[in-house]
Amino acid sequence: MSQQCSFKNNSPCGSSQYYASSEEVIHILKCEKPVSQHLRGLSCDTDLQIPEGLLILYRYGNFSLDSSTLEKYICPKHRDNLGIYWRRQQRRCQSTFHPTNSHAKVERGIQVQVAKEIWMESGVYIPVGAGICNACRRRHLPRSEEGKKIIQRDIDQFMRFSACSKTYSLPEDSFSQTSNGQEINSQNICSIDTEESQSQSDKFSSIAGNTQNSSQDWYELQKTPREKLNAAMKILSESFEPITSQLT
């Protein structure tokens, strides 16, 4: 049974415009492109080794990891838009503290740790790499080593699930047995040892619900007029050919 893209609520799915690809979806755990250069280009690099799939989840507003979050699938288009081909559409500082009358220029991008700390403290979603001015950046400096440890736990959790999925790459409906005779299938094999993840998920469950909505709102605001028109016409007619030239 073919899987559906878990990120299609934001915009229509499709193939990549940057490289040859089909519209076939892949598991989020299989998103393994290096992201260091991408983050460095946005001036939000970190010494943490962020997996591409985890960066995509963060940018979608999934800051709380659990077994259901790590069961998402993604099409090439959304992988580009949320992964290493993500680009800032807004020139203005995206910090919630930024004064409305300020014209301070964006100097850097919001780091992974800062984006998660803001979400944990206030439930406000700001994508990793979104522009931030110097004054707001000083207010959003990483506050503690604990925040860095939380990100590292997310990385470890993601990588553990990734390794587990490769080790137990069973067909969807196939079954196997553990050493003690317990019957397991490919849908629950990587749900073992998720108590730590579930605790974090429970702690921020109400925030996560609000974040999902705000992430979609933010994503909509970043669309260009051409992208908005193409999305609207696609809803009206499946045979509509997307406009590729710039609108005037």
C-alpha positions as CSV (number, residue, x, y, z in Angstrom):
1,M,0.0,0.0,0.0
2,S,1.5,3.4,-1.0
3,Q,2.0,5.9,1.7
4,Q,0.6,9.5,1.7
5,C,2.8,12.5,2.4
6,S,2.3,13.7,6.0
7,F,3.1,17.3,5.1
8,K,0.5,17.8,2.3
9,N,-1.7,20.1,4.4
10,N,0.7,23.0,3.8
11,S,0.8,22.9,0.0
12,P,0.3,20.4,-2.9
13,C,2.8,17.6,-3.1
14,G,5.1,17.1,-6.1
15,S,8.5,16.3,-7.4
16,S,11.7,18.3,-6.7
17,Q,12.5,21.3,-8.8
18,Y,16.2,21.0,-7.8
19,Y,17.0,17.5,-9.0
20,A,15.4,14.6,-10.9
21,S,12.8,12.8,-8.8
22,S,9.5,11.2,-8.9
23,E,6.6,12.2,-6.6
24,E,7.2,9.0,-4.5
25,V,7.1,9.6,-0.8
26,I,9.8,8.3,1.6
27,H,9.9,7.8,5.4
28,I,11.1,10.8,7.3
29,L,13.8,8.6,8.9
30,K,15.3,8.1,5.4
31,C,16.0,11.8,5.0
32,E,19.7,11.8,5.5
33,K,21.2,14.7,3.5
34,P,23.9,16.7,5.3
35,V,22.5,20.0,6.7
36,S,25.6,21.7,8.1
37,Q,26.4,23.8,5.0
38,H,22.7,24.7,4.6
39,L,22.5,26.0,8.2
40,R,25.9,27.8,7.8
41,G,24.5,29.6,4.8
42,L,21.6,30.8,7.0
43,S,24.0,31.9,9.7
44,C,22.5,29.5,12.2
45,D,25.1,26.8,12.3
46,T,25.6,24.6,15.3
47,D,28.1,22.1,16.6
48,L,25.3,19.6,17.0
49,Q,24.9,17.0,14.2
50,I,21.3,17.7,13.2
51,P,19.8,15.0,10.9
52,E,17.9,16.2,7.9
53,G,14.7,14.5,8.9
54,L,14.8,16.1,12.4
55,L,15.3,19.5,10.9
56,I,12.3,18.9,8.7
57,L,10.2,18.0,11.7
58,Y,11.3,21.0,13.6
59,R,10.5,23.3,10.7
60,Y,7.0,21.8,10.5
61,G,6.5,22.6,14.1
62,N,7.0,19.1,15.5
63,F,9.4,19.9,18.4
64,S,8.1,17.0,20.5
65,L,9.2,13.6,19.2
66,D,7.2,10.4,19.7
67,S,6.6,7.2,17.8
68,S,3.8,8.8,15.8
69,T,5.9,11.9,14.9
70,L,8.6,9.6,13.6
71,E,6.2,7.6,11.4
72,K,5.7,10.5,9.0
73,Y,6.3,10.3,5.2
74,I,7.3,13.1,2.9
75,C,7.3,13.8,-0.8
76,P,10.3,15.4,-2.6
77,K,8.7,18.8,-2.9
78,H,8.0,19.2,0.9
79,R,11.4,17.6,1.6
80,D,13.0,20.5,-0.4
81,N,10.7,23.2,1.1
82,L,11.4,22.1,4.7
83,G,14.9,20.8,4.3
84,I,18.1,22.0,2.8
85,Y,16.4,24.1,0.0
86,W,14.3,26.1,2.6
87,R,14.8,29.8,2.1
88,R,13.8,32.9,4.0
89,Q,10.9,34.7,2.3
90,Q,10.6,37.5,4.9
91,R,13.3,40.1,5.2
92,R,12.0,41.4,8.5
93,C,13.1,40.0,11.9
94,Q,10.8,37.1,12.8
95,S,11.3,37.3,16.6
96,T,8.1,37.7,18.6
97,F,9.9,40.4,20.7
98,H,10.8,42.5,17.6
99,P,9.2,46.0,17.9
100,T,6.7,46.7,15.1
101,N,8.2,50.1,14.4
102,S,11.8,48.8,14.2
103,H,13.6,48.5,10.9
104,A,16.6,46.7,12.2
105,K,18.1,44.4,9.6
106,V,18.2,40.6,9.8
107,E,21.8,39.6,10.8
108,R,21.5,35.9,11.4
109,G,19.2,32.9,11.5
110,I,17.5,31.4,14.5
111,Q,19.4,28.4,15.8
112,V,17.9,25.0,16.4
113,Q,18.4,25.3,20.2
114,V,16.8,28.7,20.4
115,A,13.8,27.7,18.2
116,K,13.1,24.8,20.5
117,E,13.6,26.8,23.7
118,I,11.2,29.5,22.5
119,W,8.6,26.8,21.8
120,M,9.1,25.1,25.1
121,E,8.8,28.3,27.1
122,S,5.9,30.0,25.2
123,G,4.5,27.6,22.6
124,V,5.5,30.1,19.8
125,Y,6.7,28.4,16.6
126,I,9.6,30.1,14.7
127,P,11.3,28.0,12.0
128,V,15.0,27.1,12.3
129,G,16.9,29.6,10.2
130,A,14.2,32.3,10.2
131,G,15.8,35.8,10.2
132,I,16.6,37.6,13.4
133,C,18.2,41.0,14.1
134,N,21.1,41.5,16.5
135,A,19.0,43.0,19.3
136,C,16.5,40.2,19.3
137,R,19.2,37.6,18.9
138,R,20.8,38.8,22.2
139,R,17.4,38.3,23.9
140,H,17.2,34.8,22.4
141,L,20.7,33.5,23.2
142,P,20.7,29.8,24.3
143,R,20.0,30.0,28.0
144,S,21.5,26.8,29.3
145,E,23.4,23.6,28.7
146,E,20.1,21.8,29.5
147,G,18.6,23.1,26.3
148,K,21.5,21.7,24.3
149,K,21.1,18.4,26.0
150,I,17.4,18.3,25.1
151,I,18.3,18.8,21.4
152,Q,20.9,16.1,21.7
153,R,18.3,13.7,23.2
154,D,16.1,14.4,20.2
155,I,19.0,13.7,17.9
156,D,19.8,10.4,19.7
157,Q,16.1,9.5,19.6
158,F,15.8,10.1,15.9
159,M,19.0,8.2,15.1
160,R,17.9,5.3,17.3
161,F,14.7,5.0,15.4
162,S,16.5,5.4,12.1
163,A,18.9,2.6,12.9
164,C,16.1,0.4,14.2
165,S,14.1,0.9,11.0
166,K,17.1,-0.2,8.9
167,T,17.7,-3.2,11.1
168,Y,14.1,-4.3,11.0
169,S,13.1,-3.4,7.5
170,L,10.2,-5.9,7.4
171,P,7.3,-5.8,4.9
172,E,4.4,-3.8,6.3
173,D,2.3,-6.8,7.3
174,S,5.0,-9.3,8.1
175,F,5.7,-10.6,11.6
176,S,8.8,-11.7,13.5
177,Q,9.5,-12.9,17.0
178,T,11.8,-11.6,19.7
179,S,14.1,-13.8,21.7
180,N,11.4,-14.3,24.4
181,G,8.8,-15.3,21.8
182,Q,6.9,-12.0,21.7
183,E,5.4,-11.4,18.3
184,I,6.2,-8.1,16.7
185,N,5.6,-6.5,13.3
186,S,7.1,-3.7,11.3
187,Q,4.6,-1.1,12.6
188,N,5.7,-1.5,16.3
189,I,9.2,-2.8,16.2
190,C,10.7,0.7,16.6
191,S,8.2,1.7,19.3
192,I,10.4,-0.1,21.9
193,D,12.0,2.1,24.6
194,T,10.0,5.2,23.9
195,E,9.1,6.2,27.6
196,E,11.5,9.2,27.6
197,S,10.0,10.4,24.3
198,Q,6.4,9.9,25.5
199,S,7.1,11.9,28.7
200,Q,8.3,14.9,26.7
201,S,5.3,14.5,24.3
202,D,2.8,14.4,27.2
203,K,4.5,17.5,28.8
204,F,4.0,19.6,25.7
205,S,1.0,18.0,24.1
206,S,-1.2,21.1,24.4
207,I,1.6,23.3,23.0
208,A,2.1,20.9,20.1
209,G,-1.5,21.2,19.0
210,N,-1.3,25.0,18.8
211,T,2.2,24.8,17.2
212,Q,0.8,22.7,14.3
213,N,-1.7,25.4,13.4
214,S,0.8,28.2,13.8
215,S,3.4,26.4,11.6
216,Q,0.9,26.0,8.8
217,D,-0.1,29.7,9.2
218,W,3.6,30.7,9.0
219,Y,4.1,28.5,6.0
220,E,1.2,30.2,4.2
221,L,2.6,33.7,4.9
222,Q,5.9,32.7,3.3
223,K,4.3,31.8,-0.1
224,T,4.9,34.1,-3.0
225,P,1.8,35.3,-5.0
226,R,2.7,32.8,-7.8
227,E,2.7,29.9,-5.3
228,K,-0.6,31.0,-3.8
229,L,-2.2,31.2,-7.3
230,N,-0.9,27.8,-8.3
231,A,-2.2,26.3,-5.1
232,A,-5.6,27.8,-5.5
233,M,-5.9,26.7,-9.2
234,K,-4.7,23.2,-8.3
235,I,-7.6,22.9,-5.9
236,L,-10.1,24.0,-8.6
237,S,-8.6,21.8,-11.4
238,E,-6.3,18.8,-11.1
239,S,-5.3,19.3,-14.8
240,F,-4.0,22.9,-14.1
241,E,-0.4,23.4,-15.2
242,P,1.5,25.4,-12.6
243,I,2.7,28.9,-13.6
244,T,6.5,29.0,-13.7
245,S,7.1,32.6,-14.7
246,Q,7.1,35.5,-12.3
247,L,3.8,37.3,-11.8
248,T,3.7,41.0,-12.6
